């Protein structure tokens, strides 16, 4: 039985927040070398992830979040199959398991198998007793529950193998933004973060915008010019060139500013380096669409007072979730309490 208390956990996480704001040279070396293993994880993008997590672990939010948590006196083994689409994307799941006193059996993604162990190693330095709650596995067995994150295809595989135990199985999700047409230049500049941070690879990245009828797209393009250097990344550039050639060959109508393609489309999931858009007539119409497609959406970026079931965030905040902004709107802590 663990002797850890919520107070000790909060202190350790506060220290981790400070560490992420000012990492050690050893950790910086890991963060800088990771791009040779995964070209999407540039130092700039890794630093964005660290800054976001550091912000998440602020003292006020930690204290508020831990109020709902009672540490389990009899730890359960929770298998975690982590994604690797953006740096440290699995940290929150691990945190939830540790916070409630359970054992995290972590199956890393090959795309992100160095950063999280380095970060958790630092957390264990701050609170050594957490070492008994963390293990890394190649194959999951003897677990009491599963939290698995993957694609729509892998979710069927997860359902087949893990359907008989308590589980959270996540599928593809994307985020959208709803523009009123009256956004300030600063708001649209911030929207650029929602679109381009992590090269648009995260489920909280905006892959589609809704604009009012007859919206002048020039109002959108001018404020996001500051993100044009994204095209210098060879993998992003390859996707941009590929999708551009497809649209040109097929004579598909689209807009092009030299680093992102914008296409009118009713789908949510846009290809990399492409942003879909769709016009709407009324707020009620857009509310109905978003609520109908609830299961495909992670969060909605907007300042309009929308009546929707989804988490709504301001421009520039989609990649800065709070501790209680759970993926797929499934409260991970509540789930862990049931096993």
Phi and psi in degrees as GROMACS dihedral restraints (atoms count N, CA, C in turn):
[ dihedral_restraints ]
;  ai    aj    ak    al  type     phi  dphi    fc
    3     4     5     6     1   -74.8    20    10
    4     5     6     7     1   144.5    20    10
    6     7     8     9     1   -99.3    20    10
    7     8     9    10     1     7.3    20    10
    9    10    11    12     1   -64.1    20    10
   10    11    12    13     1   141.6    20    10
   12    13    14    15     1  -115.4    20    10
   13    14    15    16     1   163.6    20    10
   15    16    17    18     1   -61.0    20    10
   16    17    18    19     1   -36.8    20    10
   18    19    20    21     1   -61.5    20    10
   19    20    21    22     1   -42.7    20    10
   21    22    23    24     1   -67.6    20    10
   22    23    24    25     1   -39.0    20    10
   24    25    26    27     1   -63.8    20    10
   25    26    27    28     1   -42.7    20    10
   27    28    29    30     1   -61.8    20    10
   28    29    30    31     1   -43.0    20    10
   30    31    32    33     1   -61.7    20    10
   31    32    33    34     1   -44.5    20    10
   33    34    35    36     1   -62.1    20    10
   34    35    36    37     1   -40.6    20    10
   36    37    38    39     1   -72.8    20    10
   37    38    39    40     1   -32.6    20    10
   39    40    41    42     1   -61.4    20    10
   40    41    42    43     1   -43.5    20    10
   42    43    44    45     1   -64.8    20    10
   43    44    45    46     1   -37.4    20    10
   45    46    47    48     1   -66.3    20    10
   46    47    48    49     1   -37.4    20    10
   48    49    50    51     1   -60.5    20    10
   49    50    51    52     1   -45.2    20    10
   51    52    53    54     1   -64.6    20    10
   52    53    54    55     1   -37.7    20    10
   54    55    56    57     1   -64.0    20    10
   55    56    57    58     1   -42.6    20    10
   57    58    59    60     1   -67.0    20    10
   58    59    60    61     1   -30.2    20    10
   60    61    62    63     1   -71.1    20    10
   61    62    63    64     1   -32.0    20    10
   63    64    65    66     1  -138.7    20    10
   64    65    66    67     1    79.5    20    10
   66    67    68    69     1   -65.8    20    10
   67    68    69    70     1   156.7    20    10
   69    70    71    72     1   -71.7    20    10
   70    71    72    73     1   164.4    20    10
   72    73    74    75     1   -61.9    20    10
   73    74    75    76     1   -38.0    20    10
   75    76    77    78     1   -60.0    20    10
   76    77    78    79     1   -44.9    20    10
   78    79    80    81     1   -69.6    20    10
   79    80    81    82     1   -38.3    20    10
   81    82    83    84     1   -58.9    20    10
   82    83    84    85     1   -38.1    20    10
   84    85    86    87     1   -63.0    20    10
   85    86    87    88     1   -40.9    20    10
   87    88    89    90     1   -63.8    20    10
   88    89    90    91     1   -46.4    20    10
   90    91    92    93     1   -62.2    20    10
   91    92    93    94     1   -37.0    20    10
   93    94    95    96     1   -78.9    20    10
   94    95    96    97     1   -30.2    20    10
   96    97    98    99     1   -81.1    20    10
   97    98    99   100     1   -18.4    20    10
   99   100   101   102     1   -61.2    20    10
  100   101   102   103     1   -27.5    20    10
  102   103   104   105     1   -65.5    20    10
  103   104   105   106     1   -20.6    20    10
  105   106   107   108     1   -76.1    20    10
  106   107   108   109     1   -19.8    20    10
  108   109   110   111     1   -93.7    20    10
  109   110   111   112     1   -38.1    20    10
  111   112   113   114     1  -138.7    20    10
  112   113   114   115     1   105.8    20    10
  114   115   116   117     1   -63.6    20    10
  115   116   117   118     1   -20.9    20    10
  117   118   119   120     1   -71.4    20    10
  118   119   120   121     1   -24.1    20    10
  120   121   122   123     1   -90.1    20    10
  121   122   123   124     1    68.0    20    10
  123   124   125   126     1   -71.6    20    10
  124   125   126   127     1   159.3    20    10
  126   127   128   129     1   -54.0    20    10
  127   128   129   130     1   -36.7    20    10
  129   130   131   132     1   -61.9    20    10
  130   131   132   133     1   -44.8    20    10
  132   133   134   135     1   -71.8    20    10
  133   134   135   136     1   -37.4    20    10
  135   136   137   138     1   -62.3    20    10
  136   137   138   139     1   -42.3    20    10
  138   139   140   141     1   -64.3    20    10
  139   140   141   142     1   -34.5    20    10
  141   142   143   144     1   -62.6    20    10
  142   143   144   145     1   -43.0    20    10
  144   145   146   147     1   -64.8    20    10
  145   146   147   148     1   -42.6    20    10
  147   148   149   150     1   -63.0    20    10
  148   149   150   151     1   -42.8    20    10
  150   151   152   153     1   -63.8    20    10
  151   152   153   154     1   -40.4    20    10
  153   154   155   156     1   -65.3    20    10
  154   155   156   157     1   -44.4    20    10
  156   157   158   159     1   -68.8    20    10
  157   158   159   160     1   -36.3    20    10
  159   160   161   162     1   -61.0    20    10
  160   161   162   163     1   -42.2    20    10
  162   163   164   165     1   -65.5    20    10
  163   164   165   166     1   -39.1    20    10
  165   166   167   168     1   -60.1    20    10
  166   167   168   169     1   -38.6    20    10
  168   169   170   171     1   -90.0    20    10
  169   170   171   172     1    38.5    20    10
  171   172   173   174     1   -74.8    20    10
  172   173   174   175     1   154.7    20    10
  174   175   176   177     1   -58.6    20    10
  175   176   177   178     1   -46.3    20    10
  177   178   179   180     1   -60.9    20    10
  178   179   180   181     1   -44.7    20    10
  180   181   182   183     1   -70.6    20    10
  181   182   183   184     1   -38.0    20    10
  183   184   185   186     1   -60.0    20    10
  184   185   186   187     1   -45.9    20    10
  186   187   188   189     1   -64.7    20    10
  187   188   189   190     1   -40.7    20    10
  189   190   191   192     1   -66.6    20    10
  190   191   192   193     1   -41.0    20    10
  192   193   194   195     1   -67.8    20    10
  193   194   195   196     1   -42.2    20    10
  195   196   197   198     1   -70.2    20    10
  196   197   198   199     1   -13.5    20    10
  198   199   200   201     1   -62.2    20    10
  199   200   201   202     1   -29.9    20    10
  201   202   203   204     1   -86.7    20    10
  202   203   204   205     1    -1.3    20    10
  204   205   206   207     1  -107.9    20    10
  205   206   207   208     1   132.8    20    10
  207   208   209   210     1  -117.9    20    10
  208   209   210   211     1   125.9    20    10
  210   211   212   213     1   -68.8    20    10
  211   212   213   214     1   130.4    20    10
  213   214   215   216     1   -69.5    20    10
  214   215   216   217     1   120.3    20    10
  216   217   218   219     1   -72.0    20    10
  217   218   219   220     1   -19.9    20    10
  219   220   221   222     1  -120.3    20    10
  220   221   222   223     1    92.8    20    10
  222   223   224   225     1   -58.7    20    10
  223   224   225   226     1   138.9    20    10
  225   226   227   228     1  -103.5    20    10
  226   227   228   229     1   154.8    20    10
  228   229   230   231     1   -94.4    20    10
  229   230   231   232     1   119.6    20    10
  231   232   233   234     1  -114.9    20    10
  232   233   234   235     1   116.7    20    10
  234   235   236   237     1   -78.0    20    10
  235   236   237   238     1   131.5    20    10
  237   238   239   240     1  -120.6    20    10
  238   239   240   241     1   115.2    20    10
  240   241   242   243     1  -101.6    20    10
  241   242   243   244     1   108.1    20    10
  243   244   245   246     1   -94.8    20    10
  244   245   246   247     1   149.0    20    10
  246   247   248   249     1   -83.1    20    10
  247   248   249   250     1   169.8    20    10
  249   250   251   252     1  -139.3    20    10
  250   251   252   253     1    26.2    20    10
  252   253   254   255     1   -74.2    20    10
  253   254   255   256     1   -34.1    20    10
  255   256   257   258     1  -134.4    20    10
  256   257   258   259     1   158.6    20    10
  258   259   260   261     1   -58.5    20    10
  259   260   261   262     1   131.3    20    10
  261   262   263   264     1    62.2    20    10
  262   263   264   265     1    25.9    20    10
  264   265   266   267     1   -63.2    20    10
  265   266   267   268     1   -23.2    20    10
  267   268   269   270     1   -89.7    20    10
  268   269   270   271     1     0.6    20    10
  270   271   272   273     1   -58.5    20    10
  271   272   273   274     1   -42.2    20    10
  273   274   275   276     1   -64.9    20    10
  274   275   276   277     1   -38.7    20    10
  276   277   278   279     1   -62.8    20    10
  277   278   279   280     1   -44.6    20    10
  279   280   281   282     1   -60.8    20    10
  280   281   282   283     1   -44.3    20    10
  282   283   284   285     1   -58.5    20    10
  283   284   285   286     1   -44.2    20    10
  285   286   287   288     1   -61.1    20    10
  286   287   288   289     1   -43.5    20    10
  288   289   290   291     1   -64.5    20    10
  289   290   291   292     1   -44.7    20    10
  291   292   293   294     1   -66.4    20    10
  292   293   294   295     1   -40.2    20    10
  294   295   296   297     1   -62.6    20    10
  295   296   297   298     1   -32.7    20    10
  297   298   299   300     1   -91.5    20    10
  298   299   300   301     1    -1.1    20    10
  300   301   302   303     1    93.7    20    10
  301   302   303   304     1     7.9    20    10
  303   304   305   306     1   -88.7    20    10
  304   305   306   307     1   174.0    20    10
  306   307   308   309     1  -100.0    20    10
  307   308   309   310     1   124.7    20    10
  309   310   311   312     1   -91.4    20    10
  310   311   312   313     1   112.4    20    10
  312   313   314   315     1   -97.6    20    10
  313   314   315   316     1   101.8    20    10
  315   316   317   318     1  -100.2    20    10
  316   317   318   319     1   119.8    20    10
  318   319   320   321     1  -101.9    20    10
  319   320   321   322     1   107.4    20    10
  321   322   323   324     1   -73.6    20    10
  322   323   324   325     1   153.1    20    10
  324   325   326   327     1   -78.8    20    10
  325   326   327   328     1   139.5    20    10
  327   328   329   330     1   -63.9    20    10
  328   329   330   331     1   -20.7    20    10
  330   331   332   333     1   -77.2    20    10
  331   332   333   334     1   -19.1    20    10
  333   334   335   336     1  -148.0    20    10
  334   335   336   337     1    70.9    20    10
  336   337   338   339     1  -113.0    20    10
  337   338   339   340     1    13.3    20    10
  339   340   341   342     1  -121.0    20    10
  340   341   342   343     1   -39.8    20    10
  342   343   344   345     1   -65.1    20    10
  343   344   345   346     1   -49.2    20    10
  345   346   347   348     1   -63.7    20    10
  346   347   348   349     1   -45.8    20    10
  348   349   350   351     1   -58.3    20    10
  349   350   351   352     1   -37.3    20    10
  351   352   353   354     1   -66.3    20    10
  352   353   354   355     1   -38.0    20    10
  354   355   356   357     1   -72.0    20    10
  355   356   357   358     1   -42.2    20    10
  357   358   359   360     1   -68.6    20    10
  358   359   360   361     1   -30.9    20    10
  360   361   362   363     1   -59.2    20    10
  361   362   363   364     1   -40.7    20    10
  363   364   365   366     1   -68.1    20    10
  364   365   366   367     1   -38.4    20    10
  366   367   368   369     1   -62.5    20    10
  367   368   369   370     1   -39.2    20    10
  369   370   371   372     1   -66.8    20    10
  370   371   372   373     1   -32.0    20    10
  372   373   374   375     1   -62.4    20    10
  373   374   375   376     1   -39.9    20    10
  375   376   377   378     1   -73.6    20    10
  376   377   378   379     1   -31.4    20    10
  378   379   380   381     1  -142.4    20    10
  379   380   381   382     1    88.3    20    10
  381   382   383   384     1   -56.1    20    10
  382   383   384   385     1   -29.0    20    10
  384   385   386   387     1   -65.7    20    10
  385   386   387   388     1   -19.6    20    10
  387   388   389   390     1   -67.3    20    10
  388   389   390   391     1   -15.9    20    10
  390   391   392   393     1   -58.4    20    10
  391   392   393   394     1   -31.4    20    10
  393   394   395   396     1   -75.1    20    10
  394   395   396   397     1   -10.8    20    10
  396   397   398   399     1  -104.0    20    10
  397   398   399   400     1     3.2    20    10
  399   400   401   402     1  -124.8    20    10
  400   401   402   403     1   125.8    20    10
  402   403   404   405     1  -141.8    20    10
  403   404   405   406     1   149.2    20    10
  405   406   407   408     1  -111.2    20    10
  406   407   408   409     1   130.9    20    10
  408   409   410   411     1  -129.6    20    10
  409   410   411   412     1   150.0    20    10
  411   412   413   414     1   -88.7    20    10
  412   413   414   415     1   -32.3    20    10
  414   415   416   417     1  -135.7    20    10
  415   416   417   418     1   132.1    20    10
  417   418   419   420     1   -85.4    20    10
  418   419   420   421     1   132.0    20    10
  420   421   422   423     1  -156.4    20    10
  421   422   423   424     1   159.6    20    10
  423   424   425   426     1    56.8    20    10
  424   425   426   427     1    47.7    20    10
  426   427   428   429     1  -111.7    20    10
  427   428   429   430     1   158.8    20    10
  429   430   431   432     1   -98.9    20    10
  430   431   432   433     1   -19.8    20    10
  432   433   434   435     1  -160.3    20    10
  433   434   435   436     1   163.8    20    10
  435   436   437   438     1  -133.6    20    10
  436   437   438   439     1   137.8    20    10
  438   439   440   441     1  -123.8    20    10
  439   440   441   442     1   114.7    20    10
  441   442   443   444     1  -125.2    20    10
  442   443   444   445     1   132.6    20    10
  444   445   446   447     1  -119.7    20    10
  445   446   447   448     1   127.7    20    10
  447   448   449   450     1  -162.8    20    10
  448   449   450   451     1  -154.0    20    10
  450   451   452   453     1   -95.7    20    10
  451   452   453   454     1   177.1    20    10
  453   454   455   456     1   -61.3    20    10
  454   455   456   457     1   -33.4    20    10
  456   457   458   459     1   -71.0    20    10
  457   458   459   460     1   -48.5    20    10
  459   460   461   462     1   -68.4    20    10
  460   461   462   463     1   -23.8    20    10
  462   463   464   465     1   -62.8    20    10
  463   464   465   466     1   -32.8    20    10
  465   466   467   468     1   -67.2    20    10
  466   467   468   469     1   -39.1    20    10
  468   469   470   471     1   -63.8    20    10
  469   470   471   472     1   -45.4    20    10
  471   472   473   474     1   -62.3    20    10
  472   473   474   475     1   -42.6    20    10
  474   475   476   477     1   -58.6    20    10
  475   476   477   478     1   -41.5    20    10
  477   478   479   480     1   -65.5    20    10
  478   479   480   481     1   -45.4    20    10
  480   481   482   483     1   -84.8    20    10
  481   482   483   484     1   -29.5    20    10
  483   484   485   486     1  -118.4    20    10
  484   485   486   487     1     7.4    20    10
  486   487   488   489     1   -64.5    20    10
  487   488   489   490     1   -18.9    20    10
  489   490   491   492     1   -91.7    20    10
  490   491   492   493     1    -3.3    20    10
  492   493   494   495     1  -115.2    20    10
  493   494   495   496     1   158.5    20    10
  495   496   497   498     1   -54.0    20    10
  496   497   498   499     1   133.1    20    10
  498   499   500   501     1  -152.0    20    10
  499   500   501   502     1   156.3    20    10
  501   502   503   504     1  -121.9    20    10
  502   503   504   505     1   118.4    20    10
  504   505   506   507     1  -119.3    20    10
  505   506   507   508     1   115.7    20    10
  507   508   509   510     1  -100.3    20    10
  508   509   510   511     1   145.0    20    10
  510   511   512   513     1  -113.7    20    10
  511   512   513   514     1  -171.6    20    10
  513   514   515   516     1   -63.4    20    10
  514   515   516   517     1   136.7    20    10
  516   517   518   519     1  -138.9    20    10
  517   518   519   520     1   154.8    20    10
  519   520   521   522     1  -137.1    20    10
  520   521   522   523     1   163.5    20    10
  522   523   524   525     1  -115.2    20    10
  523   524   525   526     1   156.0    20    10
  525   526   527   528     1  -131.3    20    10
  526   527   528   529     1   162.2    20    10
  528   529   530   531     1  -124.2    20    10
  529   530   531   532     1   145.4    20    10
  531   532   533   534     1  -118.0    20    10
  532   533   534   535     1   118.5    20    10
  534   535   536   537     1   -98.5    20    10
  535   536   537   538     1   140.9    20    10
  537   538   539   540     1   -87.5    20    10
  538   539   540   541     1   -21.3    20    10
  540   541   542   543     1    97.1    20    10
  541   542   543   544     1    -5.6    20    10
  543   544   545   546     1  -116.7    20    10
  544   545   546   547     1    21.1    20    10
  546   547   548   549     1   -66.7    20    10
  547   548   549   550     1   146.9    20    10
  549   550   551   552     1   -78.2    20    10
  550   551   552   553     1   164.6    20    10
  552   553   554   555     1   -58.5    20    10
  553   554   555   556     1   -41.0    20    10
  555   556   557   558     1   -62.8    20    10
  556   557   558   559     1   -40.1    20    10
  558   559   560   561     1   -64.4    20    10
  559   560   561   562     1   -41.3    20    10
  561   562   563   564     1   -71.2    20    10
  562   563   564   565     1   -33.0    20    10
  564   565   566   567     1   -62.5    20    10
  565   566   567   568     1   -42.1    20    10
  567   568   569   570     1   -65.8    20    10
  568   569   570   571     1   -35.1    20    10
  570   571   572   573     1   -58.0    20    10
  571   572   573   574     1   -30.5    20    10
  573   574   575   576     1   -56.7    20    10
  574   575   576   577     1   -35.7    20    10
  576   577   578   579     1   -63.8    20    10
  577   578   579   580     1   -41.7    20    10
  579   580   581   582     1   -63.0    20    10
  580   581   582   583     1   -31.1    20    10
  582   583   584   585     1   -86.1    20    10
  583   584   585   586     1   -46.6    20    10
  585   586   587   588     1  -100.4    20    10
  586   587   588   589     1   -19.9    20    10
  588   589   590   591     1   -56.5    20    10
  589   590   591   592     1   141.1    20    10
  591   592   593   594     1    57.0    20    10
  592   593   594   595     1    26.6    20    10
  594   595   596   597     1    61.8    20    10
  595   596   597   598     1    17.9    20    10
  597   598   599   600     1    81.3    20    10
  598   599   600   601     1    16.0    20    10
  600   601   602   603     1   -87.6    20    10
  601   602   603   604     1    -9.4    20    10
  603   604   605   606     1   -91.0    20    10
  604   605   606   607     1   157.3    20    10
  606   607   608   609     1   -69.3    20    10
  607   608   609   610     1   -17.3    20    10
  609   610   611   612     1   -94.0    20    10
  610   611   612   613     1     0.7    20    10
  612   613   614   615     1   -76.3    20    10
  613   614   615   616     1   142.0    20    10
  615   616   617   618     1   -76.8    20    10
  616   617   618   619     1   119.7    20    10
  618   619   620   621     1  -107.6    20    10
  619   620   621   622     1    -5.8    20    10
  621   622   623   624     1  -152.8    20    10
  622   623   624   625     1   142.7    20    10
  624   625   626   627     1  -120.9    20    10
  625   626   627   628     1   143.5    20    10
  627   628   629   630     1  -103.5    20    10
  628   629   630   631     1   130.3    20    10
  630   631   632   633     1  -126.5    20    10
  631   632   633   634     1   150.2    20    10
  633   634   635   636     1   -65.7    20    10
  634   635   636   637     1   156.4    20    10
  636   637   638   639     1   -51.8    20    10
  637   638   639   640     1   137.4    20    10
  639   640   641   642     1    65.4    20    10
  640   641   642   643     1    25.7    20    10
  642   643   644   645     1   -65.5    20    10
  643   644   645   646     1   135.4    20    10
  645   646   647   648     1   -84.9    20    10
  646   647   648   649     1   107.8    20    10
  648   649   650   651     1   -64.4    20    10
  649   650   651   652     1   -15.9    20    10
  651   652   653   654     1   -60.3    20    10
  652   653   654   655     1   -31.5    20    10
  654   655   656   657     1   -65.2    20    10
  655   656   657   658     1   -27.5    20    10
  657   658   659   660     1   -84.6    20    10
  658   659   660   661     1   -42.7    20    10
  660   661   662   663     1   -67.5    20    10
  661   662   663   664     1   -40.2    20    10
  663   664   665   666     1   -62.0    20    10
  664   665   666   667     1   -46.0    20    10
  666   667   668   669     1   -67.9    20    10
  667   668   669   670     1   -21.9    20    10
  669   670   671   672     1   -93.1    20    10
  670   671   672   673     1     5.7    20    10
  672   673   674   675     1   -56.8    20    10
  673   674   675   676     1   -28.2    20    10
  675   676   677   678     1   -65.5    20    10
  676   677   678   679     1   -12.1    20    10
  678   679   680   681     1   -95.9    20    10
  679   680   681   682     1     9.2    20    10
  681   682   683   684     1   -63.9    20    10
  682   683   684   685     1   -22.0    20    10
  684   685   686   687     1   -66.9    20    10
  685   686   687   688     1   -10.9    20    10
  687   688   689   690     1   -59.8    20    10
  688   689   690   691     1   -27.3    20    10
  690   691   692   693     1   -67.9    20    10
  691   692   693   694     1   -15.2    20    10
  693   694   695   696     1   -74.8    20    10
  694   695   696   697     1   -14.5    20    10
  696   697   698   699     1   -79.3    20    10
  697   698   699   700     1   123.9    20    10
  699   700   701   702     1   -63.2    20    10
  700   701   702   703     1   -36.3    20    10
  702   703   704   705     1   -72.3    20    10
  703   704   705   706     1   -39.4    20    10
  705   706   707   708     1   -64.9    20    10
  706   707   708   709     1   -44.4    20    10
  708   709   710   711     1   -59.3    20    10
  709   710   711   712     1   -40.4    20    10
  711   712   713   714     1   -60.1    20    10
  712   713   714   715     1   -41.9    20    10
  714   715   716   717     1   -67.0    20    10
  715   716   717   718     1   -41.6    20    10
  717   718   719   720     1   -59.9    20    10
  718   719   720   721     1   -49.3    20    10
  720   721   722   723     1   -63.0    20    10
  721   722   723   724     1   -41.6    20    10
  723   724   725   726     1   -62.7    20    10
  724   725   726   727     1   -50.4    20    10
  726   727   728   729     1   -66.8    20    10
  727   728   729   730     1   -35.2    20    10
  729   730   731   732     1   -63.4    20    10
  730   731   732   733     1   -43.5    20    10
  732   733   734   735     1   -64.5    20    10
  733   734   735   736     1   -38.1    20    10
  735   736   737   738     1   -62.1    20    10
  736   737   738   739     1   -46.1    20    10
  738   739   740   741     1   -65.4    20    10
  739   740   741   742     1   -38.4    20    10
  741   742   743   744     1   -68.5    20    10
  742   743   744   745     1   -44.8    20    10
  744   745   746   747     1   -61.8    20    10
  745   746   747   748     1   -38.9    20    10
  747   748   749   750     1   -89.2    20    10
  748   749   750   751     1     2.2    20    10
  750   751   752   753     1    54.8    20    10
  751   752   753   754     1    36.9    20    10
  753   754   755   756     1   -79.7    20    10
  754   755   756   757     1   126.1    20    10
  756   757   758   759     1   -65.3    20    10
  757   758   759   760     1   129.2    20    10
  759   760   761   762     1  -159.9    20    10
  760   761   762   763     1   165.4    20    10
  762   763   764   765     1  -109.5    20    10
  763   764   765   766     1   150.1    20    10
  765   766   767   768     1  -145.9    20    10
  766   767   768   769     1   121.5    20    10
  768   769   770   771     1  -107.4    20    10
  769   770   771   772     1     9.2    20    10
  771   772   773   774     1    99.1    20    10
  772   773   774   775     1   -11.5    20    10
  774   775   776   777     1  -143.7    20    10
  775   776   777   778     1    -5.8    20    10
  777   778   779   780     1  -150.2    20    10
  778   779   780   781     1   143.6    20    10
  780   781   782   783     1  -101.3    20    10
  781   782   783   784     1   133.0    20    10
  783   784   785   786     1  -118.4    20    10
  784   785   786   787     1   122.2    20    10
  786   787   788   789     1  -131.3    20    10
  787   788   789   790     1   136.7    20    10
  789   790   791   792     1   -73.5    20    10
  790   791   792   793     1   124.8    20    10
  792   793   794   795     1  -162.0    20    10
  793   794   795   796     1   141.4    20    10
  795   796   797   798     1   -81.6    20    10
  796   797   798   799     1   -13.8    20    10
  798   799   800   801     1   -74.0    20    10
  799   800   801   802     1   159.7    20    10
  801   802   803   804     1   -90.1    20    10
  802   803   804   805     1   -37.8    20    10
  804   805   806   807     1   -90.8    20    10
  805   806   807   808     1   104.0    20    10
  807   808   809   810     1   -93.2    20    10
  808   809   810   811     1   149.9    20    10
  810   811   812   813     1   -63.6    20    10
  811   812   813   814     1   160.7    20    10
  813   814   815   816     1   -60.5    20    10
  814   815   816   817     1   138.9    20    10
  816   817   818   819     1    74.6    20    10
  817   818   819   820     1    12.2    20    10
  819   820   821   822     1  -126.7    20    10
  820   821   822   823     1   139.5    20    10
  822   823   824   825     1  -120.3    20    10
  823   824   825   826     1   124.4    20    10
  825   826   827   828     1   -84.2    20    10
  826   827   828   829     1   153.6    20    10
  828   829   830   831     1  -141.2    20    10
  829   830   831   832     1   157.3    20    10
  831   832   833   834     1  -148.1    20    10
  832   833   834   835     1   139.1    20    10
  834   835   836   837     1   -86.9    20    10
  835   836   837   838     1   151.8    20    10
  837   838   839   840     1  -134.1    20    10
  838   839   840   841     1   157.0    20    10
  840   841   842   843     1   -98.6    20    10
  841   842   843   844     1   -43.4    20    10
  843   844   845   846     1  -131.6    20    10
  844   845   846   847     1   158.6    20    10
  846   847   848   849     1   -63.2    20    10
  847   848   849   850     1   -39.7    20    10
  849   850   851   852     1   -60.4    20    10
  850   851   852   853     1   -37.0    20    10
  852   853   854   855     1   -64.3    20    10
  853   854   855   856     1   -44.2    20    10
  855   856   857   858     1   -71.0    20    10
  856   857   858   859     1   -36.4    20    10
  858   859   860   861     1   -60.6    20    10
  859   860   861   862     1   -43.5    20    10
  861   862   863   864     1   -63.4    20    10
  862   863   864   865     1   -42.4    20    10
  864   865   866   867     1   -62.9    20    10
  865   866   867   868     1   -45.5    20    10
  867   868   869   870     1   -66.1    20    10
  868   869   870   871     1   -39.0    20    10
  870   871   872   873     1   -71.5    20    10
  871   872   873   874     1   -33.2    20    10
  873   874   875   876     1   -65.7    20    10
  874   875   876   877     1   -37.1    20    10
  876   877   878   879     1   -99.3    20    10
  877   878   879   880     1    25.7    20    10
  879   880   881   882     1   -48.9    20    10
  880   881   882   883     1   -42.3    20    10
  882   883   884   885     1   -73.0    20    10
  883   884   885   886     1   -13.5    20    10
  885   886   887   888     1   -94.2    20    10
  886   887   888   889     1   -10.1    20    10
  888   889   890   891     1  -108.5    20    10
  889   890   891   892     1   134.4    20    10
  891   892   893   894     1   -87.3    20    10
  892   893   894   895     1   -55.3    20    10
  894   895   896   897     1  -150.3    20    10
  895   896   897   898     1   164.8    20    10
  897   898   899   900     1  -121.4    20    10
  898   899   900   901     1   125.7    20    10
  900   901   902   903     1   -95.4    20    10
  901   902   903   904     1   119.1    20    10
  903   904   905   906     1  -171.6    20    10
  904   905   906   907     1   158.2    20    10
  906   907   908   909     1  -111.1    20    10
  907   908   909   910     1   -11.0    20    10
  909   910   911   912     1   -63.8    20    10
  910   911   912   913     1   146.1    20    10
  912   913   914   915     1   -78.1    20    10
  913   914   915   916     1    72.8    20    10
  915   916   917   918     1   -80.6    20    10
  916   917   918   919     1   139.5    20    10
  918   919   920   921     1   -95.3    20    10
  919   920   921   922     1    87.5    20    10
  921   922   923   924     1  -134.0    20    10
  922   923   924   925     1   161.7    20    10
  924   925   926   927     1   -82.4    20    10
  925   926   927   928     1   -14.6    20    10
  927   928   929   930     1   -86.2    20    10
  928   929   930   931     1   158.2    20    10
  930   931   932   933     1   -61.5    20    10
  931   932   933   934     1   131.0    20    10
  933   934   935   936     1  -115.3    20    10
  934   935   936   937     1   131.8    20    10
  936   937   938   939     1  -129.6    20    10
  937   938   939   940     1   162.2    20    10
  939   940   941   942     1   -79.5    20    10
  940   941   942   943     1   167.9    20    10
  942   943   944   945     1   -60.6    20    10
  943   944   945   946     1   129.5    20    10
  945   946   947   948     1    89.8    20    10
  946   947   948   949     1    -1.3    20    10
  948   949   950   951     1  -110.4    20    10
  949   950   951   952     1     4.3    20    10
  951   952   953   954     1   -62.7    20    10
  952   953   954   955     1   -31.3    20    10
  954   955   956   957     1   -97.2    20    10
  955   956   957   958     1    19.5    20    10
  957   958   959   960     1  -125.5    20    10
  958   959   960   961     1    61.7    20    10
  960   961   962   963     1   -68.1    20    10
  961   962   963   964     1   154.7    20    10
  963   964   965   966     1   -84.7    20    10
  964   965   966   967     1   168.1    20    10
  966   967   968   969     1   -56.3    20    10
  967   968   969   970     1   -32.1    20    10
  969   970   971   972     1   -97.2    20    10
  970   971   972   973     1     9.6    20    10
  972   973   974   975     1   -90.4    20    10
  973   974   975   976     1    83.0    20    10
  975   976   977   978     1   -79.5    20    10
  976   977   978   979     1   143.3    20    10
  978   979   980   981     1   -58.4    20    10
  979   980   981   982     1   140.0    20    10
  981   982   983   984     1    60.0    20    10
  982   983   984   985     1    16.4    20    10
  984   985   986   987     1    59.0    20    10
  985   986   987   988     1    25.8    20    10
  987   988   989   990     1  -104.6    20    10
  988   989   990   991     1   116.8    20    10
  990   991   992   993     1   -68.6    20    10
  991   992   993   994     1   105.1    20    10
  993   994   995   996     1   -62.7    20    10
  994   995   996   997     1   -37.8    20    10
  996   997   998   999     1   -64.9    20    10
  997   998   999  1000     1   -44.7    20    10
  999  1000  1001  1002     1   -60.8    20    10
 1000  1001  1002  1003     1   -39.8    20    10
 1002  1003  1004  1005     1   -62.1    20    10
 1003  1004  1005  1006     1   -46.5    20    10
 1005  1006  1007  1008     1   -64.7    20    10
 1006  1007  1008  1009     1   -26.7    20    10
 1008  1009  1010  1011     1   -68.9    20    10
 1009  1010  1011  1012     1   -20.7    20    10
 1011  1012  1013  1014     1   -88.7    20    10
 1012  1013  1014  1015     1   -12.0    20    10
